[in-house]
Amino acid sequence: MRMLEEPVRNSPRVLISHFILILFIMAVVSLSIADMMTAPLPVIAALTVLLMAYDVVWWKRTTLRATDTELIREYSFLYSTRKVVPYSKIASVNVIRTAFDRVLGTATIQVNINSAVNSTAPEISFVFDKDTADAVRTELSGRMYGNAHTAQEEHIYESIIPFTNRDSILHGLFGTSTWALLGVIASLALGIGTELIGSRQGSELLVGMVVLAVMFLLPLIGMIIKYYNFKVYRFGDTVYLSHGAIRLYRTSFKINRINSIRIKRTLIARMMGKASLEMEVVGLTSADDEQRPVLCIMTDMENIRKVIREVAPFFEFEEGVVQPKAAGKVWLMKAVYTTAATVVLASVICYVLNDGSVDRALLRYGWFATVGAVAVLSFVSAYRGYKVDLFGMGEDVFMFQYGIVDRCMSVMQYDRVQIAELYAWPLAARLGLARCQVRMLSSMGAATTVSGYYPREDLERIQEEVMARIRDGRYDYRKLSF
């Protein structure tokens, strides 16, 4: 690799951001221990100098170089490490530009390999000047993908579908789980109610409401900023993604690295006729390493279908079949069992509390309210679970649709299945029904997807198809180049 034939160090500008971080941490520590020590400043100052000195040594003794077949990162001071990453094992090369990077004119190159072990941590992370980082990524892309697609060309290509700032805002507001959103709203309402009941001073109430509002808004604002200026397009057999308003994120990967896709539709998204698209790519994580990579932010379903056609047409899938009528009995009995267990548990709690310390009328109302709410939710969930779940099999992929409140359609490749396991409740087994639990490698470890209740012989076809593809040669090892 021409750019890295000789060992190179991280950009010296990285020391500036490290020094700022060290100074900030030491300032917080000194303020925290000021009351416990009579003279903390000399100790803090000495520790600060020591950390900065070690940071300089770390910078000087950490190098990166490349051969014709692999990247080599080495470090040698108190201990020695040598990390070797063959080009054939690289899943993605990401370019991250944080606020510090943008101010200092640098960029962080992150190299991820085809492994779900510790998948959220890149194998190699190195800081270069921005132009050098773009050149290094271009050469790595050439090694990996066989093309010389430069950073300048990425600005020329248009996204498969045009995304607006409104799409980023909608994805930030309603792209997360409905249960998580309801939990935040409930916490906010509970906190405000507590403040109203327990605080008599207007200033304290105002501060509490501001704090709770910030806790509610910050994650949503973070999502909006994260997916701002979203862009996705395909060049040859390589997919390119970029997004971010403050922390810029760019990545690329081969289309044959995609194990499965998920069309996710939260409750509010369905009401608006919109959905988002996630993917499973081993060795590739999202910009914040906490979520699965997003292939398309929340947009109209027609746009989702267009992205699938352009990026991964082998994952296109028509609607599957609904569960048989017998499955309705299983869902119904699950609701009955849940309600019965709630009745017993609530009765035991009321019996324990019925010692005169709690008003009996309050206990009675609480029992009816709890049992009634659980019963309603259980039977509604059972009805929706029976109506929503779908199952379908194609030539190279199969599909499960599931979700009671938030709905998800997961399309998976037979050649990427690790384990397909059937299990059933006693009632379901007597009716000849079962559920299928499919496990495969994903961007965040092992991913598990569960079907609804279907005839056992229908679900066994998934296992049979996986084995048949291996026996008759349809299994394509090139799709699974780990």
Salt bridges, closest charged atoms under 4 A:
ASP55 OD2 - HIS18 ND1 3.11
ASP68 OD1 - ARG143 NH2 3.83
GLU74 OE1 - ARG65 NE 3.66
GLU74 OE2 - ARG82 NE 3.31
ASP129 OD1 - ARG13 NE 3.80
ASP134 OD2 - LYS130 NZ 3.10
ASP134 OD1 - ARG250 NH2 2.70
GLU139 OE2 - ARG2 NH2 3.59
GLU153 OE1 - HIS149 ND1 3.39
GLU154 OE2 - ARG137 NH1 2.33
GLU154 OE1 - ARG250 NH1 3.48
ASP237 OD2 - LYS254 NZ 2.89
GLU278 OE2 - LYS264 NZ 3.62
GLU280 OE2 - ARG262 NH1 2.49
GLU280 OE2 - ARG292 NE 2.28
ASP288 OD1 - LYS226 NZ 3.09
ASP300 OD1 - LYS274 NZ 2.80
GLU302 OE1 - ARG305 NH1 3.86
GLU302 OE2 - ARG309 NH2 3.66
ASP396 OD1 - ARG469 NH2 3.13
ASP415 OD1 - ARG469 NE 2.93
GLU465 OE2 - ARG469 NH1 3.93
GLU465 OE2 - ARG474 NH1 2.73
ASP472 OD2 - ARG474 NE 3.00
ASP476 OD1 - ARG478 NE 3.10
